[in-house]
Amino acid sequence: MICDAVFEGGGMRGIGLIGALSYFEKKEYKWRKVGGSSAGAILAALLASGYTSKEIEKIMVQTNFLKFLDKDRMQKIPLLGKPLGVFAEKGIYSGNYFEKWIEELLNKKDVSTFKDICKNGECKLKVIASDITKKKMLILPDSLSDYGINPMNFKISKAIRMSMSIPFYFKPVKFKYHGGISYVVDGGICWNYPISIFDTNDKYDIPTIGFKFKTSNLSYTSEGKTDPMSFLFDIADTMTCRTNGRYLSEEDTARTVFVPAFNVDVTDFNLSKEKSLMLFKSGYRAAKNFLDTWDFQEYIKKYII
């Protein structure tokens, strides 16, 4: 079956999404268009570039995610590095290693810019980011024309780097364009689960299936942490909660695969193999449970007609 897919952002929890995709692939589902925010955008970009769930699973196993926590010169200063990173660089980690990592993966599939995955003006990929300077949501590549930039010539790796910039954690992308500069951060600030992004008149023919995390919404400070960084991370998470809301409509819930996250933290880049496997299996089971009862024709009768 041919569908569109949308993935919620969730950092290291994204391993669960790979498990869900693995089951869908086993059932011979194919993706026409894919979109997402943050970690969901990473997964969507790999799929749009031609990677299979098996290939993505192998990449995740072979990747040392701690390398994503790279620092610039100022951020490396002992003791003062983290606070200086936040207040001077607007983030603890640079994000440079990640951008190079995703660019190399895309290049292996001969993909670099959005024109490589677009045909007849239609793009396979939609990436959510947040322009905090202009206080607006970005849907990439579409929104780039608002900045006088040709969307087709824009690097996908830069768009993903924008979408995954967790506030205070990774440096925002300093986005330069004719007439100004904007700071762009995590797409989750504006729209962490863009389930309706592909909804047009043809949604009756090509369904959108969403992949969302089922979490208990833990906070850093509730765990007894009193350091400034825990405080800042909770601020960032609160911003995301406020702008995205916690509830879905009945229609959107019916087309969503809920993947348990088992209290895995978004920034747990040192995730154990045991927890990684647990996330993967939970996603696989969640997908199976969803497809055991999913019927697109019944969905149309109940929510569309």
C-alpha positions in Angstrom: 0.0 0.0 0.0 1.2 3.5 -0.8 0.9 6.1 2.0 2.4 9.3 3.2 4.2 9.3 6.6 4.8 11.9 9.3 7.2 11.5 12.2 7.1 13.2 15.6 10.4 14.7 17.0 11.8 12.9 20.0 15.6 12.8 19.9 17.0 9.4 20.9 13.5 8.0 21.1 13.5 7.9 17.3 14.9 4.3 17.5 11.4 3.3 18.3 10.2 4.8 15.0 12.7 2.7 13.1 11.2 -0.4 14.7 7.7 0.6 13.6 9.0 1.3 10.1 10.5 -2.1 10.0 7.1 -3.8 10.5 5.5 -1.5 7.9 8.2 -2.4 5.4 7.7 -6.1 6.2 4.0 -5.6 5.2 5.1 -4.0 2.0 4.0 -0.4 2.7 5.6 2.2 0.5 6.0 5.9 1.3 5.1 8.5 -1.3 5.9 11.6 0.8 7.5 11.9 4.3 7.8 14.7 6.8 8.7 15.4 10.4 10.3 17.5 13.0 13.7 17.1 14.7 14.5 13.4 15.0 11.4 12.7 12.9 12.9 15.0 10.2 16.1 12.9 10.2 14.2 9.7 9.6 12.0 11.3 6.9 15.1 12.6 5.1 16.7 9.2 5.0 13.5 7.6 3.7 13.1 10.3 1.1 16.7 9.7 -0.1 16.0 6.0 -0.7 17.1 4.3 2.5 15.1 1.3 3.7 14.3 0.7 7.3 16.9 -2.1 7.3 19.6 0.2 6.2 18.5 2.9 8.7 18.6 0.3 11.5 22.2 -0.7 10.5 23.2 3.0 10.5 21.8 3.5 14.0 23.7 0.4 15.3 27.0 1.6 13.8 26.6 5.3 14.9 28.3 6.6 18.0 25.8 9.3 19.0 28.1 10.8 21.6 30.0 12.3 18.7 27.0 14.5 18.1 28.0 16.4 21.3 30.8 18.3 19.7 32.0 21.6 21.0 33.5 24.8 19.6 36.5 26.4 21.1 34.6 28.5 23.7 32.4 25.5 24.7 35.5 23.5 25.5 36.7 25.8 28.3 36.8 23.8 31.6 33.9 24.5 34.0 32.8 27.6 32.1 32.3 25.9 28.8 28.6 25.0 29.2 27.4 28.4 30.6 29.5 30.3 28.0 28.1 28.1 25.3 24.5 28.9 26.3 24.9 32.6 26.8 27.5 33.4 24.1 26.9 30.7 21.5 23.2 30.0 22.4 23.9 26.3 22.8 26.2 23.8 24.6 27.1 21.8 21.5 27.9 23.0 18.1 25.9 20.6 15.9 28.7 20.6 13.3 29.4 16.9 13.5 25.8 16.0 13.1 25.4 18.2 10.0 28.4 16.5 8.4 27.1 13.1 9.4 23.7 13.5 7.8 25.2 15.1 4.7 27.5 12.1 4.2 24.6 9.7 4.5 22.5 11.6 2.0 25.4 11.8 -0.4 25.7 8.0 -0.4 22.3 8.0 -2.1 23.4 10.8 -4.5 21.2 13.3 -2.7 22.3 16.7 -1.6 19.7 19.4 -2.3 15.9 19.4 -2.4 15.9 19.2 -6.2 17.4 15.7 -5.9 14.2 14.4 -4.3 11.6 16.6 -6.1 9.8 15.9 -9.4 7.4 18.1 -11.3 7.4 20.6 -8.5 6.4 18.0 -5.9 8.9 17.3 -3.1 9.0 14.0 -1.3 10.2 15.6 1.9 8.8 18.3 4.3 10.9 19.4 7.3 9.6 21.6 10.2 11.9 24.2 11.8 11.3 27.3 13.9 12.5 30.8 13.0 12.7 32.4 16.5 13.8 35.8 15.1 10.7 36.2 12.9 8.7 34.1 15.3 7.3 31.8 12.6 7.2 28.2 11.7 9.2 27.0 8.7 8.1 24.2 6.4 11.1 23.4 4.3 11.7 23.6 1.5 8.5 25.6 0.8 9.2 28.5 3.2 12.6 29.2 1.7 11.1 31.3 -1.1 9.9 33.8 1.6 13.6 34.5 2.2 14.4 35.0 -1.4 16.1 31.6 -1.6 15.6 29.0 -4.3 14.2 26.0 -2.4 15.5 23.5 -4.9 19.1 24.6 -4.4 19.0 24.4 -0.6 21.0 21.6 1.1 18.8 19.0 2.9 21.5 18.5 5.5 21.2 22.2 6.5 17.4 21.9 6.7 17.7 18.9 9.0 20.4 20.7 11.1 17.8 23.5 11.6 15.1 21.1 12.6 17.1 19.2 15.2 18.6 22.2 17.0 17.2 21.6 20.5 17.1 25.0 22.2 20.0 25.6 24.6 21.4 22.2 23.8 22.6 22.7 20.2 23.6 26.0 18.7 20.8 27.5 16.6 21.5 27.8 12.9 22.4 31.4 12.0 20.4 31.6 8.8 21.6 34.4 6.5 19.5 35.7 3.6 19.2 38.8 1.6 18.0 41.5 3.9 18.6 39.9 7.3 19.7 37.1 9.6 17.4 34.7 11.5 18.2 32.2 14.2 16.5 28.9 13.5 15.9 26.1 16.0 14.1 22.8 16.6 10.9 22.3 14.6 9.3 21.0 17.8 8.9 24.5 19.1 6.3 25.2 16.5 4.9 21.9 15.3 6.4 18.7 16.7 3.9 16.4 15.2 2.8 17.7 11.8 0.3 15.0 11.1 -1.8 17.2 8.7 1.1 18.5 6.6 0.1 16.4 3.6 -3.7 16.8 3.9 -5.1 17.9 0.6 -8.0 16.8 -1.5 -6.2 13.6 -2.4 -6.0 12.5 1.2 -8.9 10.3 0.4 -6.8 8.4 -2.1 -3.4 8.4 -0.3 -3.6 8.1 3.5 -1.2 9.7 5.9 0.0 7.5 8.8 1.6 9.3 11.7 4.2 8.0 14.1 4.1 9.5 17.6 5.7 8.8 21.0 3.7 7.7 24.0 5.5 9.3 26.9 5.0 10.2 30.5 6.3 13.8 30.0 9.1 13.7 32.6 10.9 16.9 33.5 14.5 17.4 34.6 13.7 19.5 37.6 11.1 17.1 38.9 13.9 14.6 39.2 15.6 16.8 41.7 18.0 18.4 39.4 18.7 22.0 40.3 21.4 23.0 37.9 20.8 25.9 35.4 20.9 23.6 32.4 18.1 21.4 33.7 16.1 24.5 34.3 16.7 25.7 30.7 15.8 22.3 29.2 12.5 22.3 31.1 11.8 25.8 29.7 12.4 24.5 26.2 10.1 21.5 26.8 7.4 23.7 28.2 7.6 25.9 25.1 7.1 22.8 23.0 4.1 21.6 25.1 2.4 25.0 24.9 2.7 25.4 21.1 1.9 21.8 20.1 -0.8 20.9 22.6 -1.1 17.4 24.2 -4.2 16.2 22.4 -5.1 14.9 19.0 -8.5 14.9 17.3 -10.3 11.6 17.0 -9.5 11.5 13.3 -5.8 12.1 13.8 -5.6 9.6 16.6 -7.1 6.9 14.4 -4.3 7.3 11.9 -1.4 7.5 14.4 0.9 4.7 15.5 1.7 5.4 19.2 5.2 4.2 20.0 6.1 3.7 23.8 9.2 5.7 24.7 9.8 4.1 28.2 10.9 7.4 29.7 13.9 7.5 27.5 15.2 11.0 27.5 15.4 13.0 24.3 19.1 13.9 24.8 20.2 10.4 26.1 23.0 10.1 23.5 24.6 7.5 25.6 21.7 5.1 25.4 22.5 1.5 26.3 22.1 -1.3 23.8 19.5 -2.8 26.0 17.3 0.3 25.9 17.9 0.8 22.2 16.7 -2.8 21.6 13.7 -2.2 23.9 12.7 0.9 21.9 13.1 -0.8 18.6 10.9 -3.8 19.7 8.3 -1.5 21.2 8.0 0.3 17.9 7.7 -2.9 16.0 4.9 -4.2 18.3 3.1 -0.8 18.1 3.1 -1.0 14.3 1.8 -4.5 14.3 -1.0 -3.6 16.7 -1.9 -0.6 14.6 -2.0 -2.6 11.3 -3.9 -5.5 12.9 -6.9 -3.1 13.1 -6.2 -0.4 10.5 -8.6 -0.3 7.6 -8.3 2.7 5.3 -11.8 2.3 3.8 -13.4 2.1 7.2 -11.4 5.2 8.2 -12.8 7.1 5.2 -16.3 6.1 6.0 -16.0 7.2 9.6 -14.1 10.4 9.3 -14.2 11.6 5.7 -17.6 10.8 4.1 
